[in-house]
Amino acid sequence: MHMVTRNYSGAGAKELFDLLEKRKSDVKEVIGAVHGIKSYAMTRTHDGGYTVTMCDDKAGTDDSVKVAAAWIKKNAPDLKVQAPVVAEGEVFQTLA
């Protein structure tokens, strides 16, 4: 399995997570269509938030990054959110 995190902070990040929470059913539908998705979570932080996506392989997490960016561009163009800090890697242990 492969995991990717996207950490959003700075201008517009809090507003983005307000929108993500309001539109969580849309987000679930879009991210849920990513091939090989195993789990997805959104978490608020003091200055924005981050998402965690786990998929069968890197192709799936790469797709999730593209899908997330497209959703933000389409649904939150006025927020001018900075690109997230992305971290990714192979999963070597889960508790689920």
N, C-alpha and C positions, 0 to 999 in steps of 0.2 A: 504494500500500500504506500501511497504518497500523500503528503500533507502540505498545504500552503496556508500561510497566514498573511492577511493584509491589514496593516496598521494605518488607520487614517487619523491625522491630527492636523492642527493648524486651522486656518481660515476655512469656515464652512463645514468642518468635520462634525461638530455637534449637531448642526442643522441636518446634515446628511443622515445621521443616526436617528434623528427625530422622524425623518421621512421614511427611512428603512423600517422603523417600527410601525408607522402608520400603514405602510404598504407591504407588510411582512408576508401576506398571502401571495402577492405578485412575486416577491423575491423567492419565496419557497417554490413557486411554479417554475421560475426561470432557472434557478440553481438546481432544482430537482430533475431537470431535463439533461443535466450534464452526464455524459456517459461514464458509468462506473462509480457514481457518487455513493459514498458510504455514510458520511455525516457532514453537517454544516451547522455552524453556530455563529451568532452575532453577540458581541459583548461591548457594553459601553465602558469608556474610561473617562478620566477627569477632563480630557481635552478632545474627545471624539470617540473612537472605538476601534475594534478590530473584528475580523471574521476569520474563522478557521474552517477549512474545507479538507475533507479526507476522501480520496478516491482510490480505485483499484491501482491506478498507475499515474505517471507524470502527465501523460496525454490528457487525462481527465482534469487534473488540477490546472494545467495550462489552459484548458478550455474554460474552466471556472473563472480564471482571472480575466479572460477576454469577455466572457458573458457579463461579469460584474462591471467591468469598465463600460461596456455598451449600455447596460441598464442605467448607470449613473449619468452617462452622456445624454441619454434620451430623457430621463426622468428628473434630473437635477442640474440642468445646464447653467442655471443662474447662480448656483452655489459656488462655483469656481473652486471646487475642492482640489487640493493638491493630490498628486499621485500618491498612492499608499506606499509604505515601506513593505516590501514583500520578502518573506522568508519561506523557504521550502526545503523539503527533504524526505527521505525514505523513513517510513514508520517502522520501528523495530520492536515496539511493545504497545499494546492497548489493554485496557481493563475490561472492555466491553465484550 
